Amino acid sequence: MLPGTFINREALELATLTWPGTGTPLYLVHATGFCGALWDPIAGAVAARTAPRAMDVRGHGRSSKPDRDYPWQLFADDLLDWIRSEEDGPIFAMGHSSGATAVALAAAQEPERFERILLIDPTILPPRAEVVVAEIYPSVVEWNRESLEPVHRRALEDKRVLIRNANVWDQLDESQAFDAILLDVDNGPSAWCLSSNGRLYDREGLKKIRAALTPGGVLAVWSAYADAAFVKRLGKSGFKAKVERVRDHQRKGAQHTIFLARKSSGRA
């Protein structure tokens, strides 16, 4: 592997790796939490037919780590900047998870640059998918529309997004089944914004949520703190639960707790 760097449109220095190879350039983009060297076994296997190269995406490995949010569109922009700095003709690209999403976004923006792409476990919303956002306060919706557009890049205008000015509890009925239910309602699994929210986190409420999920569906609850009792309650309510702890910016910033619970088979 030959290490290198390039400078993107934001003047960030991003690290690259190049392997000996012949043929069409193959650009490799890793998932969140990894680095470009992850691709070494793949690069060695395809070097006889391609010229493989990989990048440490921003915030990873030897690349710059700006202290701000990392929306996936920026990974796609970085990939395009990298390709433009090296190649004029069509290339191959392969990505995994968030890296696959970056490849897909980049190819959608400038399809003429890509001859073939391979997406491994990409995070992509299907054309017929529907995202239902329940927000009880109209001011929060307007704040997102008017002030946060640069962050979410007009996501609220996506035809697959349905915004309901309603209590999330009222959306959990048998008229619609969800593949995933994501709750960022309170500061954790207890009533905070509204006293009525407490019913979301007790045994009966969790059974109601479970009934609203498709088989194998997932419940995710954001929290500012850990709660071992809530994890046990999830288990007793028909879920296989685990806890993930993440920080605002990779390894620094405030720590958040995400309760992840998959609907188990059988009755709760």
N, C-alpha and C positions, 0 to 999 in steps of 0.2 A: 504494500500500500504506500502510495506517495501522498503525503499531506500537502494541502494548499489552502488558500483562502480566496474569497472575492468580496467586493464591497457592493452592497445592495443599494436601492434607491433612497434608503434612509441613512446612508453612510454607516451602516452597521457592518462589521467584519464577520463573515460567516465561514466556518471551517469546512473543508472538503477533503475527500480521499479519492484517489484515482488508482485503479488496478491496471496492470498490463493487459491488453486485449486488442482484438481486431474486429472490425465491422462497425455496425451502427452503434453510436453512443447509447448507453443504458443508464438513465438517471434513477437512483434509488433513494426513497424518502422513508425514513423510519417513523415509528409511532411515538406518542408521548412517553417520556421517561427513558428513552433509549438514546443511542447515538449512531453515527454512520458506520462505525466499525462492526456493528451488528450484522451488516450485510456481507462480511468477509467470506463465509462459506458459499453463499449464493454467487458472489462475484467470481470466485475461483471456478465454480461449476459452469459458468456461462462465458468465461473470458475467451474461449476459442471461437465464439460466434458474435460477441459484442465487445464494446469497450466500456466496462462498468465504472461508475463513479457514484459516490454518495456524499451527502451533506449532513453535518450536525445542524439540525434546524435551530432557529433562534431559541435561546434559553436552555440549550442542551450542549453537552460536551465542550468543545473548544470555541464554540460560537459566542457572539455577544449575547448578553443577558439583560436587555433593557427592563427597567423597573416599571412595567405597565402590562396591561392585558395582552394576551396572545390569541386573538381570533384566528380561526383557521384560514381565513382569506389572506392573512399576512404570510402564512406558510406558502400559499399558492403564489403570491406575489414574489416571494424570495426565490421560489423554484424558477419562475419565469425570468427573473433577473439573472439567475445563474446560467440558465440555458442561453439567454441572449449574449452573455459575456463570452460564451465558448463556441456556439454552433449556429449555423444559418439553416442547415437542412433539417428535415424531419428526424426525430429521435424516438427511442423507446423510453418508457418510464414505468417504474413499478413502485407502489407504495403500500404500506401496511397501516391499517386503522386510521388515525388522524393523518398519517402520511398519504394514505390512499385517497382520503378526501381532498387533500391538497393537490394531488395529481389530477383528480377529476375536475376540480375547480379551474386549475391552470389549463387543462385541455379544453374545457368549455369556453374559456376566454380566448384562447389562440389555438384552435384546432389544427391549423396548418403546420404547427411546429411538431406535432406528434404523429408518428406513423402507427405506433401501437402502444397501448397502456394495459397494465395488469394491476387490478385493485384487489388487495387482500383484506377482507373484513372491513370494508369502508363504512363510514358513518354517513349514510345517505338516506334521505327521506323519500320513500317511493312516491310516484306521481299520484297514486290514489289514496295516500295517507291523509289523515286528518289530525291536526293538533288543536285541542280544545283548551283555551286559557280561561280559567274562571277567576275574575278579579272583582271583589266586592266594592272597591272604591274607584269611581270613574276618574278621579284625579290622577291615580296611578297609571291608568291606561293613557291618558293625555300626556303625562310626563314622559312615558315611553315613546309616544308618537312624536312629540315636539322636541324633546331634549336628548334622547338617547339614540336617535336615528344613525349617527355616525358609528355607534357601537354595534347595533344589531343589523345595520345595512338594509333597512326597510323590510325586515323580516315580517313585520306585522301586515304588510301588503301581500304576502304570499297567499294565494287562493286556498291553500291547504290549512291555513291558520284561521280558527274560529274563536273570536273573543266574546265571552259572555260576561256581562256585568251582573254577577250572581255569586252567591255563597258556594264554595266548592262542595259542601255537603249535599246541596240540592242537585248536583250533577251525578251523584253516585247512586243511580237507580238501575233498574234492569232494562231500561230502554236502549242502553249503549254499553258495549263492553270495550275495555281499554287494554292495550298491550302493556302500557306503563302508566303509572300515576305518580307524578312528582309533586311533592308538597313542600313549598317554601312559604308557609302560612304564618307561623309563629317563630320565635327564636329557638324552638326545639319542640319535642313531643309533649307540649303542655300548652294550655290556653294562655295567650299573651295579648294578641290583638283584640280578640273577642272572647268573652267567657264561654260562648257556645262552642268555640273551637275545641274545647276539652273532649267533646264526644268523638273527635277524629282519632284520638289516641288511646281510648279505653278498649276493652275487649269487644264490646258490641260494635263500636265504630270500626275497628280493624276487620271484623267479620263482614261489615258492610262494604268496606274497601275491597276485601278479598273477593266478594261476590261480584264486584264490578270489573274484575280483571279476567282476561282470557286465560285459559290453561297455560301455566308457565309464566304468566305476566309478572311484572316487577313493580313494587312500591319503593320509592326513594323519598326519604325525608331529610331535609337539611336541618342542621342544628348547630348552635353556637357552643354546645357542651355535650359531653358523653352522658349516657343514661343506660346503665346496665339493666335496670328494671324494664325499660321499654324493649330492649332486645329480648328479654325473657317473655314479655307479653306478646311480642310478634310471634315467637315460637309456639306459644300456646294458642295462637289465633290462626294457625294453619299456614305459617310462612317459614321458609328457611332463610334465616337472617344473618347478616354479617355487618361489620362496621368498617368504613374507610375514613381515614383522617388525612386531610389535605391542607395545604397552605395557600395563601393568596397568590404568591408568585413562586412556584416551584418549591424552594427550600426555605423561604422566609415569608414574613407577613403573618397575619392572624391565622390561627388554626381552626378548621371547620370539621365538623363530624357529619358524615353522610351515612344514614341507616339504609341499607339495601336489603330488601326482602322479596324473595321469589315465592310466588304462590305454589305451594306443594300440592301433590295429588291427594285425593281423598277428601274427606269432610273435615272442617275445622273443629 
